[in-house]
């Protein structure tokens, strides 16, 4: 059964999730929808193929072990051989993330050779999945280097999916050719959005290892405590949640290339292990003793000055010199303005064909607008602007006012400014009238929002009735009479810290009973109150779930009470709205997150 959920607001990316286990699919769907993504869910490879041809997705997340058509078969159908133009797909192939449940990743490595962007092992970490999907949606590598574009539009300026005729980019292309045939480690330096991953792929594609896997590891998107396991693998029982041994990316990349993106974010302990790999080309799994040979080529990238991190004792100096054997520095787009128009024209033709719009060329006024912008987001920002322009333009020639520079930025800045104003205006107990913000921002942030965010009572002066002139502005929405449930409050606070609201992190020292309560309530929220589905996800009986909810003070209807519930009925599949918690969770001391109770989704 197909379910499509379009997030409110502008389209931020479409994900096709292929999972034959309904409970697992429901949880992952909820996790991705929380990110504002448009999620399509298919239960088989055949259904996924039909959906992709009808409604193309940007990212495909598929289990390898599917009934009927396997995940590998699905990938082959979506990405037919590019040399056979008669069978070339009419729609662009998505970036693919494969999911495997086995301890070995040999099948995942085969998928990587077919063009998969990355792989994940079960039990899935929801936060890792979200980070990987978001990284792929903003990445430069989504099929641009694999023949999707019309290279004739840019002619000789195209080099491995990159466009550049400027002196700086010609130097980059020459350095790629010079180092590709060697085994030397390469450090790619450049601002965000300049195309560092495309450079890494170009090095791999022009090297003797081109037939081996290219494994990108986005170190900034992986929790620090998991980077070591992600890179080098782990042995069973080496840490909480390590229920079986697992290979890491270095083993998966045997005979190929490992690309370490944002290497400056690595934990110090992992830096030591990586230094040893660069010196000996041998490594040991987390919790293991056996040394494994690393038959890989290492390419790293950073958008920071690593020497500054060395001076701040954040990055090891010896590792810096081991990585910096050969450096490729990517110039920002503002320093190669002559490349702006060829890149923009190529993107315009590409996206106009994809969306079936007439736009093909920029008018003189539109070109001046492109040249007049500083492009702080570099090629990634230019790509986004041109994609929006291709959708917006009414004719073949794009007019100046149709160039979508700055769209969405005002809204984001206004949102941040409103939050700042909220903090500034409520901090003084008796603000002066002449410093009041206009009424409109006040209506968007009534005082109860401070109670929900901060989790404590505001000063009495902040909860006094508003003056008559502002009474109407506080009439909608009505004030809430009570503090929100503790698990809702913690989810909001976690979101403010950049954590996913459906991922539960608990500090060491949390009582087991408290951890269980928080996990059960959060799981109920993820499945939208469906108690039967929550019980299956948690691995307990429905009667056991009802008993725990009653113990927590949660409302359970008389028809659901465990003593009257003898057998499950079909009506249990109906979704039920969860009642708010009636008691606060015990206070937990602040400590570094060490336990991730939302990590084990099998």
Buried (B, 14 or more C-beta within 10 A) or exposed (E): EEEEEEBEEEEBBBBBBBBBEEBBBBBBBBBBBBBBBBBBBBBBBBBBBEBBEEBBBBBBBBBBBBEEBBBBBBBBBBBBEEEEEEEBBEEBBBBBBBBBEBBBBEBBBBBBBBBBBBBBBBBBBBBBBBBBBBBBBBBBBBBBBBEBBEEEBBEEBBBBBBBBBBEBBBBBBEBBEEBBEBEEBBBBBBBBBBBBBBBBBBBBBBBEBBEBBBBBBBBBBBBBBBBBBBBBBBBEEBEEBBEBBBBBBBBBBBBBBBBBBBBBBBBEEBBBBBBBBBEEBEBBBBBBEEEBEBBBBBBBBBBBEBEEBBEEEBBBEEBBEBBBBBEBEBBBBEEBEEBBBBBBBBBBBBBBBBEEBEBBBBBEEBBEBBEEBEBEBBBBBBBBBBBBBBBBBEEEBBBBEBBBBEBEEEEEEEEEEBBEBBEEBBEEEEBEEEEEBEEEBBBBBBBBBBBBBEBEEBBEEBEEEBEEEBEEBBEEEEEEEEBBBBBBBBBBBBEEEEBBBBBBBBEEEBEEEBBBBBBBBBBBBBBBBBBBBBBBBBEBBBBEBBBBBBEBEBEBEEEBEBEEBEEEEEEBEEEBEBBEBEEEBEEBEEEEBEBBBBBBBE
